[in-house]
Amino acid sequence: MCAGTPLPPSACDDGNPVTDDVCERGFGCLHCRAPELAQLRVRHGRDGDAIKARGAMPADAAGTFDAAAEPLSLLVEDGATTLFRTTLPVGALAANPTATPFEYRDRKGVNGPVRSLRIQIRSRGLKWSVQTGGGSIATAGVTGIDARLVIGDACFTSSVPCLAASSGVTCR
């Protein structure tokens, strides 16, 4: 388990070349698949910093988790530095009657920094998007990030380069 000092990735290696194996504090060993991160933006504003991100997961990812019955965590890291980390509890994502989109909305941020999170199940894969607000996200010197979405035991990680702007960073 990854309590205190993180274990090296080799300690979590499951031998599967398709997964990125990582030891994440609070989760233990994670075996993450690589989804597509279309874009992640951090904007600095008067009312705090905000993240907008969207991406896609492979079609077979839908069978690896139950979005309505498992906790969901979003982590944004710059190497060993955690820039943003939040967890939505079990039951936070609500499904429509066909259980194809799962959605969380908290526009005013009463329950934390996530304003909206959506997972849409489609025939060619899953689309996801998230918006956060409030808080402070240090982006000075950030040239690349790892965006990690953890749903129950399923993990998806994208590593992408970032470009700095006066209002924050854009990563894709």
Summary of the structure (lengths in Angstrom):
residues: 172
radius of gyration: 15.7
end to end distance: 31.5
largest distance: 46.5
contacts: 485
relative contact order: 0.23
helix: 6%
strand: 55%
